[in-house]
Amino acid sequence: MTLKQIGNNQTQIIRGNLAILYSYNTPVAAVDKDNGTGLAFYTEKKWSATTTRHINNWLSTKSFSGVGTKPQEFFDNLVA
């Protein structure tokens, strides 16, 4: 597992083929490169405008073939 501070109140964790974005102390988005093409997901929960900006900026730096939303519990369980 690799932990990297990528901005103010933004952290990325890499676990194998999975990159997870934390905004403040909450996991809110992930990109799974397991199948080589990459699928991106972000939380359905409405957080602050800042967290939404963190998600959008982070996803813009990633390559993936599809994007969708998942319940917040999905992201909470990724790191449990």
Secondary structure as the mmCIF struct_conf table of DSSP 4:
data_model
#
loop_
_struct_conf.conf_type_id
_struct_conf.id
_struct_conf.beg_label_comp_id
_struct_conf.beg_label_asym_id
_struct_conf.beg_label_seq_id
_struct_conf.end_label_comp_id
_struct_conf.end_label_asym_id
_struct_conf.end_label_seq_id
STRN STRN1 THR A 2 GLY A 7
TURN_TY1_P TURN_TY1_P1 ASN A 8 ASN A 9
STRN STRN2 GLN A 10 ARG A 15
TURN_TY1_P TURN_TY1_P2 GLY A 16 ASN A 17
STRN STRN3 LEU A 18 SER A 23
TURN_TY1_P TURN_TY1_P3 TYR A 24 ASN A 25
STRN STRN4 THR A 26 ASP A 32
TURN_TY1_P TURN_TY1_P4 ASP A 34 ASN A 35
BEND BEND1 GLY A 36 THR A 37
STRN STRN5 LEU A 39 THR A 43
BEND BEND2 GLU A 44 LYS A 45
HELX_RH_AL_P HELX_RH_AL_P1 ALA A 49 SER A 60
TURN_TY1_P TURN_TY1_P5 THR A 61 THR A 61
BEND BEND3 LYS A 62 LYS A 62
BEND BEND4 SER A 65 SER A 65
STRN STRN6 GLY A 66 LYS A 70
HELX_RH_AL_P HELX_RH_AL_P2 GLN A 72 LEU A 78
#
